[in-house]
Amino acid sequence: MKKFLLTLALVVIICTLTGIIYWQYTKKTAGNSEESITITSPNGGEVLKEGSTYTIKWETKNIPATNKISITIRRVAPPALPTEGQEFDPIVFINLENTGSKDWTVSDMYPEGNYILEINSYASTPITNPISDESNAVFSIVKNQSTEEEYKNTQYGFSFSLPISWEGYSIVEDKWEGVAIGGDVIVEQGPIILIRNPGWTSASPMQDIPIMVFTIEQWNSLQQEKFHIGAAPIGPSELGRNNKYVFALPARYNYAFPTGWEEVDQILKNNPLKAF
């Protein structure tokens, strides 16, 4: 009898242990098979500038490889939201492959404010029963503050980019003169446009940005040495051209090294003139 009871007790213990092990195993495998998607960036606290490119990142678990990804955006208060109408298209991307990341250029259609991204994984469209996640906290979109000032000349067809520190610049018009080779007769002339630093005063002059304007014919004649400009052994250097005019920098324009010549030299290195 004692032997029987001992055997019965062992059987009960073994069955109990087996049941516990099976329960733990099924719980673990059930958890491992659960489908999920998690957005990892932007996930709260980021500041995105309008016009910048940002990489949206996400992670998936047990999502079928054939599933597609959509990403949407919504603005949250503050600032206050409109009571009517739609501010922007909420769909950022749709029908993406599940690659784990996607570059996103922040459009200017989004007002400054706080935002949440939502990401969805789905089998097909129309979307039903998606697996979803969203940013844990808000991120911000801010307008890209301009760091440049632009001078635009519609008469001759060019623009010139300046640092924002040149805001308030002035324009002074002068002229260049071309002298015949081997003589002193003026055979050609044209405008020089001087972009003047806003800090310039008669008591403390600063380096101007001089832009010589030539017709195509004048420029070709200058290159063929049919005339020369000034006493410098080298001629003006081309900054750009359109179908009517060539824009050039005078030779040795900064020979006296006035205040501000280093800044102008740096500005010119950035190819600031754009002809149109």
C-alpha positions in Angstrom: 0.0 0.0 0.0 2.8 2.4 0.9 4.5 1.6 -2.4 1.3 2.4 -4.3 0.8 5.7 -2.6 4.5 6.6 -3.3 4.1 5.8 -6.9 0.8 7.8 -7.1 2.6 10.8 -5.5 5.4 10.6 -8.0 2.9 10.5 -10.9 1.1 13.6 -9.6 4.4 15.4 -9.2 5.5 14.5 -12.7 2.2 15.6 -14.2 2.2 18.8 -12.4 5.8 19.7 -13.5 5.0 18.7 -17.0 1.9 21.0 -17.0 3.9 23.9 -15.6 6.6 23.4 -18.3 4.0 23.2 -21.0 2.2 26.3 -19.8 5.4 28.3 -19.7 6.4 27.1 -23.2 3.0 27.9 -24.7 3.0 31.3 -23.0 6.5 32.0 -24.4 5.8 30.9 -27.9 2.5 32.8 -28.0 4.3 35.9 -27.0 7.0 35.3 -29.7 4.3 35.0 -32.4 2.6 38.2 -31.6 2.8 40.7 -34.5 3.9 44.3 -33.7 5.4 47.4 -35.2 7.2 50.2 -33.3 8.1 53.6 -34.6 11.6 54.5 -33.2 12.2 57.8 -34.8 10.9 60.5 -34.6 9.6 59.3 -31.2 9.3 62.5 -29.3 11.4 65.6 -28.6 13.0 66.0 -32.1 13.0 69.3 -33.9 12.6 69.0 -37.6 13.3 72.0 -39.9 11.1 72.7 -42.9 12.9 71.5 -46.1 15.3 69.2 -44.2 15.5 65.5 -44.9 14.8 63.2 -41.9 14.9 59.4 -41.7 11.8 57.8 -40.3 12.7 54.5 -38.6 10.6 51.6 -37.3 11.0 48.0 -36.1 8.6 45.1 -36.8 8.1 41.7 -35.2 6.5 38.7 -36.8 5.1 40.9 -39.6 4.7 39.1 -42.9 7.3 40.1 -45.5 4.5 40.9 -47.9 2.9 43.5 -45.7 3.0 47.1 -46.7 3.7 50.2 -44.6 1.8 53.5 -44.4 2.8 56.6 -42.4 0.5 59.4 -41.5 1.0 62.7 -39.5 -1.3 64.8 -37.3 -0.7 68.1 -35.5 -1.5 68.4 -31.9 -2.1 71.4 -29.7 -0.5 73.8 -28.8 -0.7 75.9 -30.8 -4.4 75.8 -31.3 -5.8 73.6 -34.1 -8.3 74.9 -36.7 -11.9 74.1 -36.0 -12.7 73.5 -39.7 -10.9 72.3 -42.8 -7.8 70.4 -43.3 -4.4 72.1 -42.9 -2.4 69.5 -44.9 -2.5 66.1 -46.4 -2.1 63.7 -43.5 -0.7 60.9 -45.6 3.1 61.0 -45.6 3.7 57.6 -47.3 1.6 54.7 -48.3 2.3 51.2 -49.7 6.0 51.3 -48.6 8.0 48.1 -48.4 8.8 47.1 -44.9 12.5 48.2 -45.0 12.6 49.7 -41.5 13.4 53.2 -42.6 12.3 55.9 -45.1 13.8 59.3 -45.9 11.3 62.1 -45.5 11.8 65.7 -46.7 9.7 67.9 -44.4 7.3 69.8 -46.6 6.4 73.5 -46.3 2.7 72.6 -46.1 3.1 71.8 -42.4 2.5 74.8 -40.0 5.0 75.3 -37.2 3.8 73.2 -34.2 3.8 69.8 -32.5 3.2 66.6 -34.4 2.7 62.8 -34.0 3.5 60.2 -36.6 1.5 57.0 -36.9 2.8 53.9 -38.7 0.6 51.0 -39.9 1.4 47.6 -41.3 -1.3 46.0 -43.4 -1.8 43.1 -45.9 -3.6 45.1 -48.7 -5.7 48.1 -49.5 -8.3 49.1 -48.5 -6.6 48.9 -45.1 -8.4 46.7 -42.6 -7.2 45.6 -39.2 -3.7 47.2 -39.4 -1.0 46.7 -36.9 -0.2 50.2 -35.6 2.0 52.3 -33.5 2.7 56.1 -33.1 5.3 58.4 -31.7 5.5 58.1 -27.9 5.5 61.9 -27.6 5.3 64.9 -29.9 8.1 66.2 -32.1 8.3 69.7 -33.5 8.3 71.1 -37.0 9.8 74.6 -37.4 10.2 76.9 -40.3 13.6 77.1 -41.9 14.9 80.6 -41.1 16.6 82.2 -44.0 20.4 82.8 -43.6 20.6 84.6 -46.9 19.7 87.9 -48.4 19.1 88.1 -52.2 19.7 90.9 -54.7 17.7 90.4 -57.9 18.2 92.4 -61.0 15.5 91.9 -63.6 16.9 94.4 -66.0 19.9 92.3 -66.9 18.7 88.9 -65.6 20.6 87.8 -62.6 20.4 87.3 -58.8 23.1 87.5 -56.2 23.0 85.7 -52.8 24.3 87.6 -49.8 24.8 86.8 -46.1 21.9 87.9 -43.9 24.3 90.4 -42.4 24.0 92.3 -45.6 20.4 93.0 -45.1 19.9 96.7 -45.9 22.5 96.7 -48.6 22.4 99.5 -51.3 23.0 99.5 -55.0 25.4 102.0 -56.7 25.6 102.2 -60.5 28.8 103.1 -62.3 30.2 102.3 -65.7 33.2 100.5 -67.1 35.1 101.8 -70.2 37.0 99.8 -72.8 40.0 101.4 -74.5 41.3 100.4 -78.0 44.4 98.4 -78.0 47.5 100.6 -78.6 45.6 103.8 -78.0 43.5 105.8 -75.6 40.2 106.0 -77.4 37.2 104.6 -75.6 35.5 102.1 -77.9 33.2 100.2 -75.5 31.4 100.9 -72.3 28.8 99.3 -70.1 27.4 99.3 -66.5 29.0 98.2 -63.3 26.6 97.4 -60.5 28.1 97.8 -57.0 26.4 96.0 -54.2 27.3 98.0 -51.1 27.7 96.7 -47.6 25.1 98.3 -45.3 27.9 99.3 -42.9 29.5 101.5 -45.6 29.9 105.2 -44.8 31.8 108.0 -46.5 34.0 108.2 -43.4 34.6 104.4 -43.2 34.1 102.9 -46.7 33.9 99.1 -47.1 34.5 96.7 -49.9 31.8 96.8 -52.5 30.8 93.8 -54.6 31.3 95.0 -58.2 29.5 93.3 -61.1 30.4 94.3 -64.6 27.8 93.8 -67.3 28.8 93.0 -70.9 26.8 92.1 -73.9 27.8 88.8 -75.4 29.4 90.7 -78.3 31.4 93.0 -76.0 32.6 90.0 -74.0 33.8 88.2 -77.1 35.6 91.3 -78.3 37.3 91.6 -75.0 38.4 88.0 -75.1 39.8 88.6 -78.6 41.8 91.6 -77.2 40.1 94.1 -79.4 40.0 96.4 -76.4 41.2 96.4 -72.8 39.8 97.6 -69.4 42.1 99.4 -67.0 45.8 98.9 -66.5 45.7 95.4 -65.1 47.5 92.8 -67.2 44.6 90.4 -66.8 41.0 90.9 -67.7 37.7 90.6 -65.7 36.7 87.1 -64.6 33.3 85.7 -65.6 30.7 85.1 -62.8 27.9 83.9 -65.0 25.9 84.6 -68.2 22.5 84.4 -69.8 21.6 84.6 -73.5 22.2 88.4 -73.6 24.7 89.3 -71.0 28.0 88.2 -69.4 28.5 89.2 -65.7 32.1 89.6 -64.6 34.3 90.6 -61.7 36.8 93.4 -62.3 40.5 92.4 -62.2 42.1 93.4 -58.9 38.8 94.7 -57.6 40.2 94.6 -54.0 43.7 95.8 -54.7 43.6 98.4 -51.9 42.3 95.8 -49.4 39.6 98.0 -47.9 37.7 97.0 -44.8 35.5 93.9 -45.5 37.5 92.6 -48.5 38.0 89.2 -46.9 34.2 88.8 -46.4 33.5 89.7 -50.1 36.2 87.3 -51.2 34.5 84.5 -49.2 31.1 85.4 -50.6 32.4 85.2 -54.2 33.9 81.7 -53.5 30.3 80.4 -53.0 29.2 81.1 -56.6 26.6 83.6 -55.5 25.5 84.9 -58.9 22.8 83.1 -60.8 21.8 84.2 -64.2 18.3 83.8 -65.6 
